[in-house]
Amino acid sequence: MKKVFYSLIGLAAAIIIISTAYLCFVPGSGPTLKPEAGRKPAAPAFRVNKVADGSFGSLSGATAAGSEEDLAQNSSAATEAPMNAAAPFGLGGGGGALQPNSAPVAGRAAKIMPPMPYKTYKYIYKGGDFQVQDKMEVLKRIKAASLNLDMADLLRGLNFGLGDLSTFADLDVQNLNLVQKSDFGYVINIFPEEGSISLYQNWETWPAGKCGGDSACYEAQQVKEGDVLSDAEAIRIADDFLAAHNIDKSIYGDPEISNQRQFRIYGPLAPEGKNFYLPETLEVVYPLKIGGKFVYDEYNGNKQGLTVQINVKNKKVAGLYNLNTQDYQSSAYEMETDTQKLIAYAEKGGVNNYQSGDSGDAIELELGDPEVSYINYFEYKDGKNGQLLVPALYFPIKNPPEDTNFYRQGVVVPLAKEILAERGDGGGTVAPLMRGAGSVGAGAVESSPLKK
């Protein structure tokens, strides 16, 4: 019994050490302890190490973030959650606007989103002439493998009375979950191999999770029209959360609401007197830049970055995703310089062109002058997943429709010759309307290679 008692004490001490180091982690080269009261957290380190041209091998076969392949690769990292809990962003959830309010409850009428009219769109470039450099830098994120060593050293000393972990060589920690059991608690996922931390609701500690089989209690927790947050209030909630947990945001741009628009669309389209869908969550995105260039989701033209998910009913943060280390290598690759080919790809709607068409009733959308940006890609080589940031052009939609289920902000065109050639003349598989896992850093890398 004494051995078991001392083992439990050792386990508790190790958990405290791990929690202290990792809950106060900020993006950088490694974990950082919580700063003293009144001191600002250390700014996340952003490093780029230049390597020889083409060092990352062929770009063919790289998968854009947000695709079904990306989600499948990350599915192994998902943890089990209650049926009604929102799934972690990047693991099949986090979109908020496209998730049902909850699983059906006895005695409660289901909320049904009204059918949206299907329309086709024709993209027309209205910008000026531009040029693209023949070579540009592709970035590859170097993940924080050193975190594994620190975690493994801590765990090797644990003795549960069931065996000696120190007898196992080459131990690495791939995933660590910490569960907060107080009211409005969180499940915190730490991925040392990825240099990444995310969190989402510990559902059983939130009001709706405590209702059990009480349908009236559960109904009271559903989102009503009066619960909808303003942009300013949602951003304030996100800002306060980051400040309370010493998460530095100095490398990010001004926060934006990624799915607030759905609230404004669904209500007016619902038939009078009918119940319509209201999303449980919305997202505040702190967009990241590299050398003044944003990173976009290729499918919807949304900016990517640190994502804070807000629970609308309770006006609290429900999740935080894309908090990663920011260490990169850069290697030059050939870019497509034929601007007419790039414009033609954009006018076909890019990779997400399932609503594009030239029919007589197609709605014309004007594409403005492109800006140089990055697209977040994943690759799988030698049994390992890699994350690449590939140069691209972002063509903003100057006249986006406001009265339909149209979510795109712009059309994104990859510039790397290998990727563009693999795509053909535009289009590809229909992708889910979500952003993928992973994020990028910020800092000066190079001046804009796009010249008018």
C-alpha positions as CSV (number, residue, x, y, z in Angstrom):
1,M,0.0,0.0,0.0
2,K,2.9,2.4,0.8
3,K,4.3,1.8,-2.7
4,V,1.0,2.5,-4.3
5,F,0.6,5.7,-2.1
6,Y,4.0,7.0,-3.1
7,S,3.3,6.2,-6.7
8,L,0.1,8.2,-6.6
9,I,2.1,11.1,-5.1
10,G,4.6,10.9,-7.9
11,L,1.9,10.8,-10.5
12,A,0.2,13.9,-9.1
13,A,3.6,15.8,-9.0
14,A,4.3,14.9,-12.6
15,I,0.8,16.1,-13.7
16,I,1.4,19.4,-11.9
17,I,4.7,19.9,-13.6
18,I,3.3,19.0,-17.0
19,S,0.2,21.2,-16.6
20,T,2.3,24.2,-15.5
21,A,4.7,23.9,-18.4
22,Y,2.1,23.3,-21.1
23,L,-0.9,25.2,-20.1
24,C,1.3,28.3,-20.2
25,F,2.8,27.3,-23.5
26,V,3.0,30.0,-26.2
27,P,4.1,29.4,-29.9
28,G,7.9,29.3,-30.1
29,S,10.8,26.9,-29.9
30,G,9.6,25.3,-26.7
31,P,7.4,25.6,-23.6
32,T,7.5,28.8,-21.6
33,L,6.6,29.0,-18.0
34,K,3.8,31.5,-17.0
35,P,5.3,35.0,-16.5
36,E,5.2,36.7,-13.2
37,A,2.1,38.9,-12.5
38,G,2.2,42.1,-14.4
39,R,4.7,40.8,-17.0
40,K,3.7,40.2,-20.6
41,P,4.2,36.7,-22.0
42,A,7.3,36.3,-24.3
43,A,6.5,36.9,-27.9
44,P,6.4,33.7,-30.0
45,A,9.6,33.0,-31.9
46,F,9.3,33.0,-35.7
47,R,12.3,31.6,-37.4
48,V,13.0,30.9,-41.1
49,N,16.1,29.0,-42.1
50,K,17.0,29.2,-45.8
51,V,18.0,25.9,-47.5
52,A,18.9,24.9,-51.0
53,D,16.4,25.2,-53.8
54,G,14.0,22.3,-54.1
55,S,15.0,20.8,-50.8
56,F,11.6,19.6,-49.9
57,G,11.4,17.3,-53.0
58,S,8.5,17.2,-55.4
59,L,5.4,19.3,-54.4
60,S,3.2,17.0,-56.4
61,G,0.6,15.2,-54.3
62,A,0.5,17.9,-51.6
63,T,-3.0,18.2,-50.1
64,A,-4.6,21.5,-49.4
65,A,-5.8,22.1,-45.9
66,G,-9.5,21.5,-45.5
67,S,-9.7,18.5,-47.8
68,E,-11.1,15.1,-46.9
69,E,-7.6,13.6,-46.9
70,D,-6.4,16.2,-44.4
71,L,-9.2,15.4,-42.1
72,A,-8.5,11.6,-42.4
73,Q,-4.9,12.1,-41.6
74,N,-5.8,13.9,-38.4
75,S,-8.6,11.6,-37.4
76,S,-6.3,9.5,-35.3
77,A,-5.6,12.4,-33.0
78,A,-9.3,12.9,-32.2
79,T,-10.4,12.0,-28.7
80,E,-13.8,10.6,-27.7
81,A,-16.3,13.3,-26.7
82,P,-20.0,13.1,-25.6
83,M,-22.4,12.8,-28.5
84,N,-23.6,16.4,-28.1
85,A,-20.2,18.0,-27.8
86,A,-18.7,19.9,-30.6
87,A,-15.8,18.1,-32.3
88,P,-12.4,19.8,-32.2
89,F,-11.7,22.1,-35.1
90,G,-9.6,20.4,-37.8
91,L,-10.9,17.0,-36.6
92,G,-14.2,17.3,-38.3
93,G,-15.6,20.2,-36.3
94,G,-15.1,23.8,-35.4
95,G,-17.1,25.1,-38.3
96,G,-20.0,26.0,-36.0
97,A,-22.2,27.3,-38.8
98,L,-22.7,23.9,-40.4
99,Q,-23.2,21.8,-37.2
100,P,-26.6,20.9,-35.9
101,N,-27.5,22.4,-32.6
102,S,-27.5,19.0,-30.9
103,A,-28.7,15.5,-31.1
104,P,-32.5,15.2,-30.9
105,V,-34.0,15.2,-27.4
106,A,-37.3,13.6,-26.6
107,G,-40.2,16.0,-26.7
108,R,-38.2,18.7,-28.5
109,A,-38.9,19.7,-32.1
110,A,-35.9,19.7,-34.4
111,K,-34.7,23.0,-35.8
112,I,-34.5,22.7,-39.5
113,M,-32.5,25.1,-41.7
114,P,-34.6,26.2,-44.6
115,P,-33.6,25.0,-48.1
116,M,-31.2,27.3,-49.9
117,P,-31.7,28.1,-53.6
118,Y,-29.0,26.7,-55.8
119,K,-27.3,29.2,-58.0
120,T,-24.4,29.3,-60.4
121,Y,-21.7,31.9,-60.6
122,K,-19.5,33.2,-63.3
123,Y,-16.2,34.7,-62.3
124,I,-14.8,37.6,-64.3
125,Y,-11.4,39.2,-63.7
126,K,-11.7,43.0,-63.6
127,G,-8.2,43.8,-62.3
128,G,-5.1,45.2,-64.1
129,D,-2.0,43.6,-65.4
130,F,0.5,42.0,-63.1
131,Q,3.7,39.9,-63.1
132,V,4.9,37.0,-61.0
133,Q,8.5,36.1,-60.1
134,D,9.7,32.9,-61.7
135,K,11.0,31.6,-58.3
136,M,9.5,32.0,-54.8
137,E,10.0,30.6,-51.4
138,V,8.0,27.6,-50.2
139,L,8.1,27.2,-46.4
140,K,8.1,24.0,-44.4
141,R,7.2,24.0,-40.7
142,I,9.7,22.3,-38.5
143,K,7.8,20.7,-35.7
144,A,8.9,20.7,-32.1
145,A,10.4,17.3,-31.7
146,S,12.3,18.5,-28.6
147,L,9.1,18.7,-26.7
148,N,8.9,14.9,-26.9
149,L,12.1,14.5,-25.1
150,D,11.1,16.7,-22.2
151,M,7.7,15.0,-21.8
152,A,9.2,11.5,-22.1
153,D,11.8,12.3,-19.4
154,L,9.0,13.3,-17.0
155,L,6.9,10.2,-17.7
156,R,9.8,7.7,-17.4
157,G,10.0,8.4,-13.7
158,L,6.4,7.4,-13.1
159,N,5.7,4.1,-11.3
160,F,2.1,3.0,-11.1
161,G,2.9,-0.1,-9.1
162,L,2.2,-2.0,-12.3
163,G,5.6,-1.9,-14.0
164,D,8.7,0.3,-14.4
165,L,8.3,2.7,-17.4
166,S,12.1,3.5,-17.2
167,T,12.8,0.0,-18.6
168,F,11.3,1.0,-22.0
169,A,13.8,2.7,-24.3
170,D,13.0,5.6,-26.8
171,L,9.8,6.7,-25.2
172,D,8.0,9.6,-26.9
173,V,4.7,11.2,-25.9
174,Q,2.5,11.6,-29.0
175,N,-0.6,13.0,-27.3
176,L,-1.5,14.2,-23.8
177,N,-5.0,15.2,-22.7
178,L,-5.7,17.3,-19.6
179,V,-9.3,17.6,-18.4
180,Q,-10.6,20.5,-16.4
181,K,-13.6,19.4,-14.3
182,S,-14.8,22.8,-12.9
183,D,-17.8,24.6,-14.3
184,F,-17.2,25.5,-18.0
185,G,-14.2,23.3,-18.0
186,Y,-12.1,22.3,-21.0
187,V,-10.3,19.3,-22.5
188,I,-6.8,20.4,-23.4
189,N,-5.0,18.4,-26.1
190,I,-1.2,18.6,-26.3
191,F,0.6,17.2,-29.3
192,P,4.3,17.4,-28.6
193,E,5.3,15.8,-32.0
194,E,3.3,18.5,-33.8
195,G,4.3,21.4,-31.5
196,S,0.6,22.1,-31.1
197,I,-2.0,22.7,-28.4
198,S,-5.8,22.9,-28.7
199,L,-8.7,22.9,-26.4
200,Y,-12.5,22.4,-26.5
201,Q,-15.4,22.1,-24.1
202,N,-15.5,19.4,-21.4
203,W,-19.2,19.0,-22.2
204,E,-20.3,17.5,-18.9
205,T,-19.2,20.7,-17.0
206,W,-21.2,23.0,-19.2
207,P,-24.9,23.8,-18.6
208,A,-26.4,21.8,-21.4
209,G,-24.2,18.8,-20.5
210,K,-25.7,18.8,-17.0
211,C,-29.3,18.5,-18.2
212,G,-29.3,14.8,-18.4
213,G,-32.7,13.6,-19.8
214,D,-34.4,16.9,-18.9
215,S,-35.7,18.1,-22.2
216,A,-36.9,21.4,-20.8
217,C,-33.5,22.2,-19.3
218,Y,-31.9,21.3,-22.6
219,E,-34.3,23.4,-24.6
220,A,-33.5,26.4,-22.4
221,Q,-29.8,26.1,-23.4
222,Q,-30.5,26.3,-27.1
223,V,-29.6,29.4,-29.0
224,K,-32.4,31.9,-29.6
225,E,-32.5,35.0,-31.8
226,G,-31.8,37.3,-28.8
227,D,-28.6,35.4,-28.0
228,V,-26.8,36.3,-31.2
229,L,-23.5,38.2,-30.5
230,S,-22.3,41.3,-32.1
231,D,-18.9,41.2,-33.8
232,A,-17.4,43.5,-31.1
233,E,-18.7,41.4,-28.2
234,A,-17.4,38.1,-29.7
235,I,-14.0,39.7,-30.3
236,R,-13.9,41.0,-26.7
237,I,-14.7,37.6,-25.3
238,A,-11.8,36.1,-27.4
239,D,-9.4,38.9,-26.5
240,D,-10.2,38.5,-22.8
241,F,-9.6,34.7,-22.9
242,L,-6.2,35.1,-24.6
243,A,-5.1,37.7,-22.1
244,A,-6.3,35.6,-19.1
245,H,-4.2,32.6,-20.3
246,N,-1.1,34.6,-21.4
247,I,-1.5,33.6,-25.0
248,D,0.5,36.2,-27.0
249,K,-1.3,37.6,-30.1
250,S,1.4,40.1,-31.2
251,I,2.2,38.1,-34.3
252,Y,-1.5,38.1,-35.5
253,G,-3.5,40.6,-37.4
254,D,-6.7,42.2,-36.3
255,P,-9.3,39.6,-35.3
256,E,-12.2,38.8,-37.7
257,I,-15.5,36.9,-37.4
258,S,-15.3,33.9,-39.7
259,N,-18.9,32.7,-39.6
260,Q,-21.0,35.6,-38.2
261,R,-22.5,36.0,-41.7
262,Q,-24.5,32.8,-41.3
263,F,-26.5,34.4,-38.5
264,R,-27.5,37.2,-40.8
265,I,-28.5,34.9,-43.6
266,Y,-30.5,32.1,-42.1
267,G,-33.0,34.3,-40.3
268,P,-34.4,36.3,-43.2
269,L,-34.7,33.1,-45.4
270,A,-36.8,31.2,-42.8
271,P,-40.5,31.1,-43.7
272,E,-42.5,33.3,-41.5
273,G,-43.6,31.6,-38.2
274,K,-41.2,28.7,-38.8
275,N,-38.4,27.6,-36.5
276,F,-35.0,28.2,-38.2
277,Y,-31.4,27.1,-37.5
278,L,-29.2,29.2,-35.3
279,P,-25.6,28.0,-34.9
280,E,-24.3,27.3,-31.4
281,T,-20.9,28.7,-32.0
282,L,-19.1,31.3,-34.1
283,E,-15.4,31.8,-34.6
284,V,-13.0,34.6,-34.1
285,V,-9.9,34.3,-36.3
286,Y,-6.6,36.1,-35.6
287,P,-5.1,36.0,-39.1
288,L,-1.4,35.4,-39.4
289,K,1.0,36.9,-41.9
290,I,4.4,36.0,-43.3
291,G,6.3,38.9,-44.8
292,G,3.0,40.9,-45.0
293,K,1.2,38.1,-46.8
294,F,-1.9,36.4,-45.4
295,V,-2.4,32.6,-45.4
296,Y,-5.7,31.7,-47.1
297,D,-8.0,28.6,-47.2
298,E,-7.9,27.6,-50.8
299,Y,-11.5,26.4,-50.9
300,N,-13.3,29.4,-49.5
301,G,-10.8,32.2,-49.5
302,N,-10.9,32.7,-45.7
303,K,-7.9,33.8,-43.8
304,Q,-6.3,31.3,-41.5
305,G,-4.8,31.8,-38.1
306,L,-5.3,31.3,-34.4
307,T,-9.0,30.4,-34.1
308,V,-11.1,31.0,-31.0
309,Q,-14.5,29.4,-30.9
310,I,-17.3,31.2,-29.0
311,N,-20.3,29.5,-27.4
312,V,-23.1,31.9,-28.3
313,K,-25.6,30.9,-25.5
314,N,-23.1,31.1,-22.7
315,K,-20.9,33.9,-24.1
316,K,-17.8,32.0,-23.3
317,V,-14.9,30.5,-25.3
318,A,-15.7,27.0,-26.3
319,G,-12.5,26.1,-28.1
320,L,-9.1,27.3,-29.2
321,Y,-7.2,25.8,-32.2
322,N,-4.1,26.4,-34.4
323,L,-1.8,27.3,-31.6
324,N,1.5,26.0,-33.0
325,T,5.2,26.5,-32.9
326,Q,6.5,28.7,-35.7
327,D,9.9,27.4,-36.9
328,Y,10.4,27.1,-40.7
329,Q,12.7,26.2,-43.5
330,S,12.4,28.0,-46.8
331,S,13.3,26.6,-50.2
332,A,12.8,28.2,-53.6
333,Y,10.6,26.6,-56.2
334,E,9.5,27.4,-59.8
335,M,6.3,29.4,-60.1
336,E,3.9,29.8,-62.9
337,T,4.5,33.1,-64.6
338,D,1.9,32.9,-67.4
339,T,-0.6,35.4,-66.0
340,Q,-3.3,34.5,-68.6
341,K,-3.2,30.9,-67.3
342,L,-3.5,32.1,-63.7
343,I,-6.4,34.4,-64.6
344,A,-8.1,31.6,-66.5
345,Y,-7.8,29.3,-63.4
346,A,-9.3,32.0,-61.2
347,E,-12.2,32.6,-63.6
348,K,-13.1,28.9,-63.4
349,G,-13.5,29.3,-59.7
350,G,-10.2,27.7,-58.6
351,V,-10.3,24.3,-56.9
352,N,-13.7,24.9,-55.4
353,N,-15.7,25.4,-58.7
354,Y,-18.8,23.3,-58.1
355,Q,-21.1,26.3,-58.4
356,S,-19.2,27.8,-61.4
357,G,-20.9,27.9,-64.8
358,D,-21.5,29.9,-68.0
359,S,-25.3,29.5,-68.1
360,G,-27.4,32.5,-69.0
361,D,-28.7,32.8,-65.5
362,A,-25.3,32.6,-63.8
363,I,-24.5,35.5,-61.4
364,E,-21.4,37.4,-62.5
365,L,-18.9,37.9,-59.8
366,E,-16.0,40.4,-60.3
367,L,-12.5,39.4,-59.3
368,G,-10.2,42.2,-58.2
369,D,-6.4,42.7,-58.4
370,P,-4.7,39.7,-56.9
371,E,-2.4,39.8,-53.8
372,V,0.4,37.4,-53.1
373,S,-0.4,35.0,-50.3
374,Y,0.2,31.5,-49.0
375,I,-1.9,28.3,-49.0
376,N,-1.5,25.8,-46.2
377,Y,-0.7,22.3,-47.6
378,F,0.0,18.9,-46.1
379,E,2.2,16.2,-47.5
380,Y,2.9,12.6,-46.5
381,K,6.5,11.4,-47.1
382,D,8.6,8.7,-45.5
383,G,5.8,7.8,-43.1
384,K,5.5,11.3,-41.8
385,N,3.1,14.2,-42.2
386,G,4.6,17.5,-43.3
387,Q,3.2,21.0,-43.4
388,L,4.0,23.4,-46.3
389,L,3.1,27.0,-47.0
390,V,3.0,27.4,-50.8
391,P,2.8,30.8,-52.5
392,A,-0.5,31.6,-54.2
393,L,-2.6,34.5,-55.6
394,Y,-5.7,35.6,-53.8
395,F,-8.3,37.2,-56.1
396,P,-10.9,39.0,-53.9
397,I,-14.5,38.9,-55.0
398,K,-15.5,42.6,-55.3
399,N,-19.3,42.0,-55.3
400,P,-20.1,38.9,-53.2
401,P,-23.8,38.1,-53.1
402,E,-25.5,38.8,-49.8
403,D,-28.8,36.9,-50.1
404,T,-27.7,33.3,-50.7
405,N,-25.7,30.6,-49.1
406,F,-22.5,31.8,-50.7
407,Y,-19.5,31.6,-48.4
408,R,-16.5,32.5,-50.5
409,Q,-14.6,35.6,-50.0
410,G,-12.2,35.2,-52.9
411,V,-10.6,32.7,-55.3
412,V,-7.2,31.4,-54.5
413,V,-4.8,30.1,-57.2
414,P,-1.6,28.2,-56.2
415,L,1.5,29.5,-58.0
416,A,3.8,26.5,-57.7
417,K,4.1,25.0,-61.2
418,E,4.0,21.4,-60.0
419,I,0.8,21.9,-58.0
420,L,-0.9,24.0,-60.7
421,A,0.0,21.5,-63.4
422,E,-1.4,18.7,-61.3
423,R,-4.7,20.6,-60.9
424,G,-5.1,21.0,-64.7
425,D,-7.1,23.9,-65.9
426,G,-9.0,24.5,-62.6
427,G,-11.2,22.6,-60.3
428,G,-11.0,19.4,-58.5
429,T,-12.9,17.4,-55.8
430,V,-15.6,19.2,-54.0
431,A,-14.2,20.1,-50.6
432,P,-16.0,20.5,-47.3
433,L,-16.7,24.1,-46.2
434,M,-14.1,24.3,-43.4
435,R,-10.6,25.3,-42.7
436,G,-8.0,22.6,-41.9
437,A,-5.8,22.0,-39.0
438,G,-2.5,23.7,-38.5
439,S,-1.5,27.3,-38.7
440,V,1.4,29.5,-39.7
441,G,3.7,32.1,-38.2
442,A,4.4,35.7,-38.9
443,G,7.4,37.8,-39.7
444,A,9.4,39.2,-42.6
445,V,10.5,36.7,-45.1
446,E,10.6,38.5,-48.4
447,S,9.1,41.5,-50.2
448,S,6.0,41.0,-52.4
449,P,7.0,39.3,-55.7
450,L,3.8,40.6,-57.4
451,K,4.3,43.6,-59.6
452,K,1.7,45.6,-61.5
